[in-house]
C-alpha cells in the first residue's frame, strides 16, 4: 500500500486518458479498501476484529479481475500470471509458524528482496518484472529506479508503537512526499502482528515496487497505485482483503487467515532500520 500524506496525490486513472469515474477499477494491496468493483465496502469504518480476518484471493479470482480491467482474454491473463509469477511475491499471509518480526528476520528479508531486485535488473528487457509494468501501464518507455527501490528496502522499518499508522487494515506501507517528515519517509511494516519469514519478505518486496517505475514521455511521470498493483498481480502477488462482520462476503472462503495482533506490552523497544 502506498501512502502520500499531503501534497500532490499519486493516484490517477490507470487506463491512460480515461477519466470516467464510473469505470470499473481494481485496487490490489495489503489492506486495500476494495478488491473488485462489485464488492461494496461498508459506508463507515467498522471496528476491526481481533485477530484480524483477511481473505487471500485465489489466482482464478485475480485473473478474472485482471481480465475485466485490462480487457484481455481470461486465458491470456492466466497464462501471463503463470509465466511471470515470482515466489517472493506469492508468499501466503501470515505463513507457517508466524512470529513477531525481529531484527534478524528483517535482515534476512531485506537481503532476499535486494537479491531479487538485482537479478531482475540484470535481466533488463527480459525481466518479468519489467514486462509486467509495461503491460499494466501500456507504456513503451519506462524508467526503473532500481537504486531507489533497493535503498528503501535497506531502510525498511518496523512500527511497533503504531506511530506511523494504527495498522487496523494493513500490514505494510510506503510513506513518501507531501507534508511527512523526512524521517518518516520509507517502507514501514506493522510490528505488532506475527508473520512468517516469507510473509515479511513478500511485504517488503511489495512496497519496494511502489514508485520505482516512472514514465519517460512528457506529462505526469508517476504510475497510479492501481497500475502498480495490476503489475504486481501479474507477478503473482497475493491479494489480501480485510473482512468485517457486516461487510459483503462474495469471495470464496478459500485461504481464510487469522493474523494475530500482539499486545504492545509484549513488544521490545528495539529500533530497526
RODOVEX-988186 format. One record per residue: residue number from 1; y, x, z of N, C-alpha, C in turn. Coordinates in Angstrom, 1 decimal. Layout:
<atoms>
{NUM {Y X Z} {Y X Z} {Y X Z}} ...
</atoms>
This chain:
<atoms>
{1 {-1.2 0.8 0.0} {0.0 0.0 0.0} {1.2 0.9 0.0}} {2 {2.2 0.6 -0.9} {3.4 1.4 -1.0} {4.5 0.6 -0.4}} {3 {5.3 1.2 0.5} {6.4 0.5 1.2} {7.7 1.3 0.9}} {4 {8.7 0.6 0.5} {10.0 1.2 0.3} {11.0 0.4 1.2}} {5 {11.4 1.1 2.3} {12.3 0.4 3.3} {13.7 0.6 2.9}} {6 {14.3 -0.4 2.2} {15.7 -0.3 1.8} {15.8 0.3 0.5}} {7 {17.0 0.4 0.0} {17.3 1.0 -1.3} {16.7 0.1 -2.5}} {8 {16.6 0.7 -3.6} {16.1 0.0 -4.8} {14.6 -0.2 -4.7}} {9 {14.2 -1.3 -5.1} {12.7 -1.6 -5.0} {12.0 -1.0 -6.1}} {10 {10.7 -0.6 -5.8} {9.9 0.0 -6.9} {9.0 -1.1 -7.5}} {11 {9.1 -2.3 -7.1} {8.3 -3.4 -7.7} {9.0 -3.9 -8.9}} {12 {8.2 -4.2 -10.0} {8.7 -4.8 -11.2} {7.5 -5.5 -11.9}} {13 {7.8 -6.2 -12.9} {6.7 -6.8 -13.6} {5.9 -5.7 -14.3}} {14 {4.5 -5.7 -14.1} {3.7 -4.6 -14.6} {3.4 -4.8 -16.0}} {15 {3.6 -5.9 -16.6} {3.5 -6.1 -18.1} {4.9 -5.9 -18.7}} {16 {5.0 -4.8 -19.4} {6.3 -4.4 -19.9} {7.0 -5.6 -20.7}} {17 {8.3 -5.8 -20.2} {9.1 -6.8 -20.9} {8.8 -8.3 -20.4}} {18 {7.9 -8.4 -19.5} {7.5 -9.8 -19.0} {8.3 -10.1 -17.7}} {19 {9.2 -11.1 -17.8} {9.9 -11.4 -16.6} {9.6 -12.9 -16.1}} {20 {8.6 -13.4 -16.7} {8.2 -14.8 -16.3} {7.7 -14.8 -14.9}} {21 {8.4 -15.5 -13.9} {7.9 -15.5 -12.5} {6.6 -16.3 -12.4}} {22 {6.2 -17.1 -13.3} {5.0 -17.9 -13.2} {3.8 -17.2 -13.8}} {23 {4.0 -16.0 -14.4} {2.9 -15.3 -14.9} {1.9 -14.9 -13.8}} {24 {0.6 -15.0 -14.1} {-0.3 -14.6 -13.1} {-0.2 -13.1 -12.9}} {25 {-0.3 -12.7 -11.7} {-0.3 -11.2 -11.4} {-1.3 -11.0 -10.3}} {26 {-1.6 -9.7 -10.1} {-2.7 -9.4 -9.1} {-2.2 -8.2 -8.3}} {27 {-2.4 -8.3 -7.1} {-2.0 -7.2 -6.2} {-3.2 -6.6 -5.5}} {28 {-3.5 -5.3 -5.8} {-4.6 -4.6 -5.2} {-4.1 -3.6 -4.2}} {29 {-4.5 -3.8 -2.9} {-4.1 -2.9 -1.9} {-4.8 -3.1 -0.6}} {30 {-4.8 -2.1 0.2} {-5.4 -2.3 1.5} {-4.4 -3.1 2.3}} {31 {-4.8 -4.3 2.6} {-3.9 -5.1 3.4} {-2.9 -5.8 2.5}} {32 {-3.1 -5.9 1.2} {-2.2 -6.6 0.3} {-2.1 -8.1 0.6}} {33 {-1.0 -8.8 0.3} {-0.9 -10.2 0.7} {-1.7 -11.1 -0.2}} {34 {-2.1 -10.7 -1.4} {-2.9 -11.6 -2.2} {-3.8 -10.8 -3.1}} {35 {-4.9 -11.4 -3.5} {-5.8 -10.7 -4.4} {-5.8 -11.4 -5.8}} {36 {-5.9 -12.7 -5.8} {-5.9 -13.5 -7.0} {-4.8 -14.5 -7.0}} {37 {-4.3 -14.8 -8.2} {-3.1 -15.7 -8.2} {-3.4 -17.0 -7.7}} {38 {-4.7 -17.5 -7.8} {-5.0 -18.8 -7.4} {-5.5 -18.9 -6.0}} {39 {-5.4 -17.8 -5.2} {-5.8 -17.9 -3.8} {-4.4 -17.8 -3.0}} {40 {-4.0 -19.0 -2.5} {-2.8 -19.1 -1.9} {-2.8 -18.5 -0.5}} {41 {-1.8 -17.8 -0.1} {-1.7 -17.3 1.3} {-1.0 -18.3 2.2}} {42 {-1.2 -18.1 3.5} {-0.5 -19.1 4.4} {1.0 -19.0 4.3}} {43 {1.6 -20.1 4.6} {3.1 -20.2 4.5} {3.8 -19.3 5.5}} {44 {3.2 -19.1 6.6} {3.8 -18.2 7.6} {2.7 -17.2 8.1}} {45 {3.2 -16.1 8.6} {2.3 -15.1 9.1} {1.5 -15.7 10.4}} {46 {0.2 -15.6 10.3} {-0.6 -16.1 11.4} {-1.1 -15.0 12.3}} {47 {-1.3 -15.3 13.6} {-1.8 -14.2 14.5} {-3.1 -13.7 14.0}} {48 {-3.2 -12.4 13.9} {-4.5 -11.8 13.4} {-5.6 -11.9 14.5}} {49 {-6.8 -11.9 14.0} {-8.0 -12.0 14.8} {-8.3 -10.5 15.2}} {50 {-8.9 -10.4 16.4} {-9.3 -9.1 16.8} {-10.8 -9.1 17.1}} {51 {-11.7 -8.3 16.5} {-11.3 -7.4 15.4} {-10.9 -8.0 14.1}} {52 {-10.2 -7.3 13.3} {-9.7 -7.8 12.0} {-10.8 -8.1 11.0}} {53 {-10.8 -9.3 10.5} {-11.8 -9.7 9.5} {-11.2 -9.4 8.1}} {54 {-11.9 -8.7 7.2} {-11.5 -8.5 5.9} {-12.7 -8.7 4.9}} {55 {-12.3 -9.0 3.7} {-13.3 -9.1 2.6} {-13.2 -8.0 1.6}} {56 {-14.3 -7.4 1.2} {-14.2 -6.5 0.1} {-14.6 -7.3 -1.2}} {57 {-13.7 -7.2 -2.2} {-14.0 -7.9 -3.4} {-15.2 -7.2 -4.2}} {58 {-16.1 -7.9 -4.6} {-17.2 -7.4 -5.4} {-16.7 -6.9 -6.7}} {59 {-17.4 -5.9 -7.3} {-17.0 -5.4 -8.6} {-16.8 -6.5 -9.7}} {60 {-17.7 -7.5 -9.6} {-17.6 -8.7 -10.5} {-16.3 -9.4 -10.4}} {61 {-15.8 -9.6 -9.1} {-14.5 -10.3 -8.9} {-13.4 -9.5 -9.4}} {62 {-13.4 -8.2 -9.1} {-12.3 -7.3 -9.6} {-12.3 -7.3 -11.1}} {63 {-13.4 -7.2 -11.8} {-13.5 -7.1 -13.2} {-12.9 -8.4 -13.8}} {64 {-13.3 -9.5 -13.2} {-12.8 -10.8 -13.7} {-11.2 -10.9 -13.6}} {65 {-10.7 -10.4 -12.5} {-9.3 -10.4 -12.3} {-8.6 -9.5 -13.3}} {66 {-9.1 -8.3 -13.5} {-8.5 -7.4 -14.4} {-8.6 -7.9 -15.8}} {67 {-9.7 -8.6 -16.2} {-9.8 -9.2 -17.5} {-8.7 -10.2 -17.7}} {68 {-8.4 -11.0 -16.7} {-7.4 -12.0 -16.8} {-6.0 -11.4 -16.9}} {69 {-5.7 -10.3 -16.1} {-4.4 -9.7 -16.1} {-4.1 -8.9 -17.4}} {70 {-5.1 -8.1 -17.8} {-5.0 -7.2 -18.9} {-5.3 -7.9 -20.3}} {71 {-5.8 -9.0 -20.2} {-6.2 -9.8 -21.4} {-7.2 -9.0 -22.2}} {72 {-8.1 -8.3 -21.5} {-9.2 -7.6 -22.1} {-10.5 -8.4 -22.0}} {73 {-11.4 -8.3 -22.9} {-12.7 -8.9 -22.7} {-13.4 -8.5 -21.4}} {74 {-14.1 -9.4 -20.7} {-14.7 -9.0 -19.5} {-15.6 -7.9 -19.6}} {75 {-16.4 -7.8 -20.6} {-17.4 -6.8 -20.8} {-16.7 -5.4 -21.0}} {76 {-15.6 -5.4 -21.7} {-14.8 -4.2 -21.8} {-14.3 -3.7 -20.5}} {77 {-13.8 -4.6 -19.7} {-13.3 -4.2 -18.4} {-14.4 -3.6 -17.5}} {78 {-15.6 -4.4 -17.5} {-16.7 -3.9 -16.7} {-17.2 -2.5 -17.1}} {79 {-17.2 -2.3 -18.5} {-17.7 -1.0 -19.0} {-16.7 0.1 -18.6}} {80 {-15.4 -0.2 -18.6} {-14.4 0.8 -18.2} {-14.5 1.1 -16.7}} {81 {-14.7 0.1 -15.9} {-14.9 0.3 -14.5} {-16.1 1.2 -14.2}} {82 {-17.2 0.9 -14.9} {-18.4 1.7 -14.6} {-18.2 3.1 -15.1}} {83 {-17.5 3.3 -16.2} {-17.3 4.7 -16.7} {-16.4 5.5 -15.8}} {84 {-15.3 4.8 -15.3} {-14.2 5.5 -14.6} {-14.4 5.6 -13.1}} {85 {-15.2 4.8 -12.5} {-15.3 4.7 -11.0} {-15.5 6.1 -10.4}} {86 {-14.8 6.3 -9.3} {-14.8 7.6 -8.5} {-15.3 7.3 -7.1}} {87 {-16.4 8.0 -6.7} {-16.9 7.7 -5.3} {-15.8 7.9 -4.2}} {88 {-14.9 8.8 -4.4} {-13.9 9.0 -3.4} {-13.0 7.8 -3.1}} {89 {-12.9 6.9 -4.2} {-12.1 5.7 -4.1} {-12.9 4.5 -3.8}} {90 {-14.2 4.6 -3.9} {-15.1 3.5 -3.8} {-15.8 3.4 -2.4}} {91 {-15.3 4.1 -1.4} {-15.9 4.1 -0.1} {-15.8 2.7 0.5}} {92 {-16.9 2.2 1.2} {-16.8 1.0 1.9} {-15.9 1.1 3.2}} {93 {-15.3 0.0 3.6} {-14.5 -0.1 4.8} {-15.1 -1.0 5.9}} {94 {-15.2 -0.5 7.1} {-14.8 0.7 7.7} {-15.8 1.8 7.5}} {95 {-17.0 1.5 6.9} {-18.0 2.5 6.7} {-19.0 2.6 7.8}} {96 {-20.0 3.4 7.6} {-21.1 3.5 8.7} {-20.6 4.5 9.8}} {97 {-21.0 4.1 11.0} {-20.6 4.9 12.2} {-19.1 5.2 12.3}} {98 {-18.3 4.2 12.2} {-16.8 4.5 12.2} {-16.4 5.0 13.6}} {99 {-15.4 5.7 13.6} {-14.8 6.3 14.9} {-13.3 6.4 14.8}} {100 {-12.7 6.6 15.9} {-11.3 6.7 15.9} {-10.9 8.0 15.2}} {101 {-10.0 7.9 14.2} {-9.6 9.1 13.4} {-9.1 10.2 14.3}} {102 {-9.5 11.4 14.0} {-9.0 12.6 14.8} {-8.6 13.7 13.9}} {103 {-8.1 14.8 14.4} {-7.5 15.9 13.6} {-8.6 16.4 12.7}} {104 {-9.8 16.6 13.2} {-10.9 17.2 12.4} {-11.2 16.3 11.2}} {105 {-11.2 15.0 11.4} {-11.5 14.0 10.3} {-10.4 14.1 9.3}} {106 {-9.1 14.2 9.8} {-8.0 14.2 8.9} {-8.1 15.5 8.0}} {107 {-8.4 16.6 8.6} {-8.5 17.9 7.9} {-9.6 17.8 6.8}} {108 {-10.7 17.2 7.1} {-11.8 17.0 6.1} {-11.3 16.1 5.0}} {109 {-10.7 15.0 5.3} {-10.2 14.0 4.3} {-9.2 14.7 3.4}} {110 {-8.3 15.4 4.0} {-7.2 16.0 3.1} {-7.8 17.0 2.2}} {111 {-8.7 17.8 2.6} {-9.4 18.8 1.8} {-10.1 18.1 0.6}} {112 {-10.8 17.0 0.9} {-11.6 16.4 -0.2} {-10.6 15.7 -1.2}} {113 {-9.5 15.1 -0.7} {-8.6 14.5 -1.7} {-7.9 15.5 -2.5}} {114 {-7.5 16.6 -1.9} {-6.8 17.6 -2.7} {-7.8 18.2 -3.8}} {115 {-9.1 18.4 -3.4} {-10.0 18.9 -4.4} {-10.2 17.9 -5.5}} {116 {-10.2 16.6 -5.2} {-10.4 15.6 -6.2} {-9.2 15.6 -7.2}} {117 {-8.0 15.7 -6.6} {-6.8 15.8 -7.4} {-6.7 17.0 -8.3}} {118 {-7.2 18.1 -7.8} {-7.2 19.4 -8.6} {-8.2 19.3 -9.7}} {119 {-9.3 18.7 -9.5} {-10.3 18.5 -10.6} {-9.8 17.6 -11.7}} {120 {-9.2 16.5 -11.3} {-8.6 15.6 -12.3} {-7.5 16.2 -13.0}} {121 {-6.6 17.0 -12.3} {-5.5 17.7 -13.0} {-6.0 18.7 -14.0}} {122 {-7.1 19.4 -13.7} {-7.7 20.4 -14.6} {-8.3 19.7 -15.9}} {123 {-8.7 18.5 -15.8} {-9.3 17.8 -16.9} {-8.3 17.4 -17.9}} {124 {-7.0 17.3 -17.5} {-5.9 16.9 -18.4} {-6.1 15.5 -19.0}} {125 {-6.0 15.4 -20.3} {-6.2 14.1 -21.0} {-7.6 13.6 -20.9}} {126 {-8.5 14.4 -20.5} {-9.9 13.9 -20.4} {-10.1 13.3 -19.0}} {127 {-9.1 13.3 -18.1} {-9.3 12.8 -16.8} {-9.3 11.3 -16.8}} {128 {-10.3 10.7 -16.1} {-10.4 9.3 -16.0} {-9.2 8.7 -15.2}} {129 {-8.7 9.5 -14.3} {-7.5 9.0 -13.5} {-6.3 8.9 -14.5}} {130 {-6.1 9.9 -15.3} {-5.1 9.8 -16.3} {-5.3 8.6 -17.2}} {131 {-6.5 8.5 -17.7} {-6.8 7.4 -18.6} {-6.5 6.0 -18.0}} {132 {-6.9 5.9 -16.7} {-6.7 4.6 -16.0} {-5.2 4.2 -16.0}} {133 {-4.4 5.2 -15.7} {-3.0 4.8 -15.6} {-2.3 4.5 -17.0}} {134 {-2.8 5.2 -18.0} {-2.3 4.9 -19.3} {-2.8 3.5 -19.7}} {135 {-4.0 3.1 -19.4} {-4.5 1.7 -19.7} {-3.7 0.7 -19.0}} {136 {-3.5 0.9 -17.7} {-2.9 -0.1 -16.8} {-1.4 -0.3 -17.2}} {137 {-0.7 0.8 -17.5} {0.7 0.7 -17.8} {1.0 0.4 -19.3}} {138 {0.1 0.7 -20.2} {0.3 0.5 -21.6} {1.3 1.5 -22.2}} {139 {1.5 2.6 -21.4} {2.4 3.6 -21.8} {1.7 4.8 -22.5}} {140 {2.4 5.4 -23.5} {1.8 6.5 -24.2} {2.2 7.8 -23.5}} {141 {3.4 7.9 -23.0} {3.9 9.2 -22.4} {4.1 8.9 -20.9}} {142 {3.3 9.6 -20.1} {3.4 9.5 -18.6} {3.5 10.9 -18.1}} {143 {4.2 11.1 -17.0} {4.2 12.3 -16.2} {3.5 12.2 -14.9}} {144 {2.5 13.1 -14.7} {1.7 13.0 -13.5} {2.1 14.1 -12.6}} {145 {2.7 13.8 -11.4} {3.2 14.7 -10.5} {2.1 15.1 -9.5}} {146 {1.2 16.0 -9.9} {0.1 16.4 -9.1} {0.5 17.1 -7.8}} {147 {1.6 17.9 -8.0} {2.0 18.7 -6.8} {2.6 17.8 -5.7}} {148 {3.3 16.8 -6.1} {3.9 15.8 -5.2} {2.7 15.1 -4.4}} {149 {1.7 14.6 -5.2} {0.6 13.9 -4.6} {-0.1 14.8 -3.6}} {150 {-0.4 16.1 -3.9} {-1.1 17.0 -3.0} {-0.2 17.3 -1.8}} {151 {1.1 17.4 -2.0} {2.0 17.7 -0.9} {1.9 16.5 0.1}} {152 {1.9 15.3 -0.4} {1.9 14.1 0.5} {0.5 14.1 1.3}} {153 {-0.5 14.5 0.6} {-1.8 14.5 1.2} {-1.8 15.5 2.4}} {154 {-1.3 16.7 2.1} {-1.3 17.7 3.2} {-0.5 17.2 4.4}} {155 {0.5 16.4 4.2} {1.3 15.9 5.3} {1.0 14.5 5.8}} {156 {-0.1 14.0 5.4} {-0.5 12.7 5.9} {-0.7 12.7 7.4}} {157 {-0.3 11.6 8.0} {-0.3 11.5 9.5} {-0.9 10.2 10.0}} {158 {-1.3 10.2 11.2} {-1.8 9.0 11.9} {-0.7 8.4 12.7}} {159 {-0.6 7.1 12.7} {0.4 6.4 13.6} {-0.4 5.8 14.7}} {160 {-0.5 6.4 15.8} {-1.3 6.0 17.0} {-0.5 5.0 17.8}} {161 {0.8 5.0 17.7} {1.6 4.2 18.6} {2.3 3.0 17.9}} {162 {1.9 2.7 16.7} {2.5 1.6 15.9} {4.0 1.8 15.8}} {163 {4.4 3.1 15.6} {5.9 3.3 15.5} {6.3 3.1 14.0}} {164 {5.4 3.3 13.1} {5.7 3.1 11.6} {5.5 1.6 11.2}} {165 {4.4 1.0 11.7} {4.0 -0.3 11.3} {3.1 -0.9 12.4}} {166 {3.2 -2.2 12.6} {2.3 -2.9 13.6} {0.8 -2.9 13.2}} {167 {0.5 -2.6 11.9} {-0.8 -2.5 11.4} {-1.6 -3.8 11.6}} {168 {-1.0 -4.9 11.4} {-1.7 -6.2 11.5} {-2.6 -6.5 10.3}} {169 {-2.1 -6.1 9.1} {-2.9 -6.5 7.9} {-3.2 -5.3 7.1}} {170 {-2.9 -4.1 7.5} {-3.1 -2.9 6.7} {-3.7 -1.8 7.4}} {171 {-4.2 -0.8 6.7} {-4.8 0.4 7.3} {-4.1 1.7 6.9}} {172 {-3.3 1.7 5.8} {-2.6 2.8 5.4} {-1.4 2.4 4.5}} {173 {-0.4 3.3 4.4} {0.8 3.0 3.6} {1.5 4.3 3.2}} {174 {2.2 4.2 2.1} {3.1 5.3 1.7} {4.6 4.8 2.0}} {175 {5.2 5.5 2.9} {6.6 5.2 3.2} {7.5 6.2 2.4}} {176 {8.5 5.6 1.7} {9.4 6.5 0.9} {10.7 5.9 0.7}} {177 {11.7 6.7 0.5} {13.0 6.3 -0.1} {13.8 5.3 0.8}} {178 {14.8 4.7 0.2} {15.6 3.7 0.9} {16.3 4.3 2.1}} {179 {16.3 3.5 3.2} {17.0 4.0 4.4} {16.1 4.6 5.5}} {180 {14.9 4.9 5.1} {14.0 5.5 6.0} {14.4 6.9 6.4}} {181 {14.1 7.4 7.6} {14.4 8.7 8.0} {13.5 9.7 7.2}} {182 {14.0 10.9 6.9} {13.2 11.8 6.1} {11.8 12.1 6.9}} {183 {11.9 12.1 8.2} {10.7 12.4 9.0} {9.6 11.3 8.9}} {184 {10.1 10.1 8.5} {9.1 9.0 8.4} {8.5 8.9 7.0}} {185 {9.1 9.6 6.0} {8.5 9.5 4.6} {7.1 10.2 4.6}} {186 {6.3 9.6 3.7} {5.0 10.2 3.5} {3.9 9.2 3.7}} {187 {2.6 9.7 3.8} {1.5 8.8 3.9} {1.2 8.7 5.4}} {188 {1.0 7.4 5.8} {0.7 7.1 7.2} {-0.5 6.2 7.3}} {189 {-1.4 6.5 8.3} {-2.6 5.7 8.4} {-2.6 5.1 9.8}} {190 {-3.2 4.0 9.9} {-3.4 3.3 11.2} {-4.3 4.2 12.1}} {191 {-3.8 4.6 13.3} {-4.5 5.5 14.2} {-5.3 4.7 15.3}} {192 {-5.3 3.4 15.2} {-5.9 2.6 16.3} {-7.1 1.8 15.8}} {193 {-7.6 2.0 14.6} {-8.8 1.4 14.1} {-9.8 2.4 13.7}} {194 {-11.1 2.1 14.0} {-12.2 3.0 13.8} {-12.5 3.0 12.3}} {195 {-12.7 4.2 11.7} {-13.1 4.3 10.3} {-14.1 5.4 10.2}} {196 {-14.9 5.3 9.1} {-15.8 6.4 8.8} {-15.0 7.5 8.1}} {197 {-15.7 8.7 8.0} {-15.0 9.8 7.3} {-14.7 9.4 5.8}} {198 {-15.7 8.8 5.2} {-15.5 8.4 3.8} {-14.3 7.3 3.6}} {199 {-14.2 6.4 4.6} {-13.2 5.4 4.5} {-11.8 6.0 4.7}} {200 {-11.7 6.9 5.7} {-10.4 7.6 5.9} {-10.0 8.4 4.7}} {201 {-11.0 9.1 4.1} {-10.7 9.9 2.8} {-10.2 9.0 1.7}} {202 {-10.9 7.8 1.6} {-10.5 6.9 0.5} {-9.1 6.4 0.7}} {203 {-8.7 6.1 1.9} {-7.4 5.5 2.2} {-6.3 6.6 1.8}} {204 {-6.5 7.8 2.2} {-5.6 8.9 1.9} {-5.5 9.0 0.4}} {205 {-6.6 9.0 -0.3} {-6.6 9.2 -1.8} {-5.8 8.0 -2.4}} {206 {-6.1 6.8 -2.0} {-5.4 5.6 -2.5} {-3.9 5.8 -2.4}} {207 {-3.4 6.2 -1.2} {-1.9 6.3 -1.0} {-1.4 7.5 -1.8}} {208 {-2.2 8.5 -2.0} {-1.7 9.7 -2.8} {-1.4 9.3 -4.2}} {209 {-2.1 8.3 -4.7} {-1.9 7.9 -6.1} {-0.6 7.1 -6.4}} {210 {0.0 6.6 -5.3} {1.2 5.8 -5.4} {2.4 6.7 -5.7}} {211 {3.2 6.3 -6.7} {4.4 7.1 -7.1} {4.2 8.5 -7.5}} {212 {3.0 8.8 -8.0} {2.8 10.1 -8.6} {2.9 10.1 -10.1}} {213 {2.9 8.9 -10.7} {3.0 8.8 -12.1} {4.3 8.1 -12.5}} {214 {5.0 8.7 -13.5} {6.3 8.2 -13.9} {6.3 8.1 -15.5}} {215 {7.1 7.2 -16.0} {7.4 7.0 -17.4} {8.3 8.2 -17.9}} {216 {8.1 8.6 -19.1} {8.9 9.7 -19.7} {10.0 9.1 -20.6}} {217 {9.7 7.9 -21.1} {10.7 7.3 -22.1} {12.0 6.8 -21.3}} {218 {13.1 6.6 -22.0} {14.3 6.2 -21.3} {14.1 4.8 -20.6}} {219 {14.8 4.6 -19.5} {14.6 3.4 -18.8} {14.1 3.6 -17.4}} {220 {13.7 2.6 -16.7} {13.1 2.7 -15.4} {11.9 3.5 -15.4}} {221 {11.8 4.6 -14.6} {10.7 5.6 -14.7} {9.5 5.2 -13.9}} {222 {9.7 4.4 -12.8} {8.6 4.2 -11.9} {7.7 3.1 -12.3}} {223 {6.4 3.2 -12.1} {5.5 2.2 -12.4} {5.5 1.2 -11.2}} {224 {5.2 -0.1 -11.4} {5.2 -1.0 -10.3} {4.0 -0.8 -9.5}} {225 {4.0 -1.3 -8.3} {2.9 -1.2 -7.4} {1.7 -1.9 -8.0}} {226 {1.9 -3.0 -8.6} {0.9 -3.8 -9.2} {0.2 -3.0 -10.3}} {227 {0.9 -2.3 -11.1} {0.4 -1.5 -12.2} {-0.5 -0.4 -11.6}} {228 {0.0 0.3 -10.5} {-0.7 1.3 -9.9} {-2.1 0.8 -9.3}} {229 {-2.0 -0.4 -8.8} {-3.3 -1.0 -8.2} {-4.3 -1.4 -9.3}} {230 {-3.8 -1.8 -10.4} {-4.6 -2.1 -11.6} {-5.4 -0.8 -12.0}} {231 {-4.6 0.3 -12.1} {-5.2 1.6 -12.5} {-6.3 2.0 -11.4}} {232 {-6.0 1.8 -10.2} {-6.9 2.2 -9.1} {-8.2 1.3 -9.2}} {233 {-8.0 0.1 -9.5} {-9.1 -0.8 -9.7} {-10.1 -0.4 -10.7}} {234 {-9.5 0.1 -11.8} {-10.4 0.7 -12.9} {-11.2 1.9 -12.4}} {235 {-10.6 2.6 -11.4} {-11.2 3.8 -10.8} {-12.2 3.4 -9.7}} {236 {-12.4 2.1 -9.5} {-13.4 1.7 -8.5} {-12.9 1.5 -7.1}} {237 {-11.6 1.5 -6.9} {-11.0 1.3 -5.6} {-11.5 0.0 -5.0}} {238 {-12.0 0.0 -3.8} {-12.5 -1.2 -3.1} {-11.3 -2.0 -2.7}} {239 {-11.2 -3.3 -3.1} {-10.1 -4.1 -2.8} {-10.3 -4.9 -1.5}} {240 {-9.4 -4.8 -0.6} {-9.5 -5.5 0.7} {-8.5 -6.6 0.8}} {241 {-8.9 -7.6 1.6} {-8.0 -8.8 1.8} {-8.2 -9.3 3.3}} {242 {-7.2 -9.2 4.1} {-7.3 -9.8 5.4} {-7.6 -11.3 5.3}} {243 {-8.4 -11.8 6.2} {-8.8 -13.2 6.2} {-8.4 -13.8 7.5}} {244 {-7.5 -14.8 7.5} {-7.1 -15.5 8.7} {-7.9 -16.8 8.8}} {245 {-8.0 -17.4 10.0} {-8.8 -18.6 10.1} {-8.4 -19.8 9.2}} {246 {-7.0 -19.9 9.1} {-6.5 -21.0 8.3} {-6.4 -20.7 6.8}} {247 {-6.6 -19.5 6.4} {-6.5 -19.1 5.0} {-7.6 -19.6 4.2}} {248 {-7.3 -20.0 2.9} {-8.4 -20.4 2.0} {-9.4 -19.3 1.8}} {249 {-10.7 -19.6 1.8} {-11.7 -18.5 1.7} {-12.5 -18.8 0.4}} {250 {-11.9 -18.5 -0.7} {-12.5 -18.8 -2.0} {-13.4 -17.6 -2.4}} {251 {-13.2 -16.4 -1.8} {-14.0 -15.3 -2.1} {-15.4 -15.4 -1.5}} {252 {-16.3 -14.7 -2.1} {-17.7 -14.6 -1.5} {-17.7 -13.9 -0.2}} {253 {-18.6 -14.3 0.7} {-18.7 -13.6 2.0} {-19.3 -12.3 1.9}} {254 {-19.8 -11.9 0.7} {-20.4 -10.6 0.4} {-19.4 -9.5 0.9}} {255 {-19.9 -8.6 1.6} {-19.1 -7.4 2.0} {-18.2 -7.7 3.2}} {256 {-18.4 -8.8 4.0} {-17.5 -9.1 5.1} {-17.6 -7.9 6.1}} {257 {-16.5 -7.5 6.6} {-16.5 -6.4 7.6} {-15.8 -6.8 8.9}} {258 {-16.0 -6.0 9.9} {-15.3 -6.1 11.1} {-14.7 -4.7 11.4}} {259 {-13.4 -4.6 11.4} {-12.7 -3.4 11.7} {-12.2 -3.5 13.1}} {260 {-12.7 -2.7 14.0} {-12.4 -2.8 15.4} {-11.0 -2.2 15.7}} {261 {-10.2 -2.9 16.5} {-8.9 -2.4 16.9} {-9.0 -1.8 18.3}} {262 {-8.8 -0.5 18.3} {-9.0 0.2 19.6} {-7.7 0.1 20.4}} {263 {-7.8 -0.2 21.7} {-6.7 -0.3 22.6} {-5.9 1.0 22.6}} {264 {-4.6 0.9 22.7} {-3.8 2.1 22.7} {-4.1 3.1 23.8}} {265 {-4.6 2.5 25.0} {-4.8 3.3 26.1} {-6.0 4.3 25.8}} {266 {-6.8 4.0 24.9} {-7.9 4.9 24.6} {-7.6 6.0 23.6}} {267 {-6.4 6.0 23.1} {-5.9 7.0 22.1} {-5.3 8.1 22.7}} {268 {-5.6 9.3 22.3} {-4.9 10.5 22.8} {-3.6 10.6 22.2}} {269 {-2.8 11.6 22.6} {-1.4 11.7 22.1} {-1.2 12.8 21.1}} {270 {-2.4 13.3 20.5} {-2.2 14.4 19.5} {-1.4 14.0 18.3}} {271 {-0.6 14.9 17.8} {0.2 14.6 16.6} {-0.5 15.3 15.4}} {272 {-0.8 14.5 14.4} {-1.5 15.0 13.2} {-0.5 15.1 12.1}} {273 {-0.5 16.3 11.4} {0.3 16.5 10.3} {-0.5 17.1 9.2}} 
</atoms>
